Amino acid sequence: MFGLICSLLAGLFMSLQGVFNTRLSQKIGLWETNTIVQGIAFVLTLVIMLFAGKGNIRNIGEANKLYLLGGPLGVAITLTVMCGMAKLGPTYAVSAILIAQLVSAALIEAFGLFDSDKSNFGMFKIIGAAIMLLGIIIFEWKK
């Protein structure tokens, strides 16, 4: 249940952040907004880590270096969400983002990529993904 709540909150936070960042970028610029929001996120995360961190940052040398791409991906996520929302509007952009996330996550699980547990991506999951895609197409249908 906690995982579901976290995932629902993530969706809410992504939508809010996308709208907030898009509106801010209309006033100060795309890269300026990304710099501000990533900078605030870094400072906030650093403070939280110093007071509540339970891990050991010194173990970074033992981690797969590929996973450090999460940093640049954070920048790319912020930029592409802002661009999508600016061009498509929040609802259509988030719909497209959800489909891309679903397909990407399914491929990662289906092939067991990046140390993920391999999952059987059978017919029911394919039908479910197709129904979601069809739902988004119907939701965005213009007469």
Buried (B, 14 or more C-beta within 10 A) or exposed (E): EEEEEEEEEEBEEBBEBBBBBBEBBEEEEBEEBBEBBBEEEEEEEEEEEEEEEEEEEEEEEEEEEEEEEEEEEBBEBBBBBBBBBBEBBBEBBBBBBBBEEBEEEBEBBBEEEEEEEEBEBEEEBEEEBEEBBEEBEEEEEEE
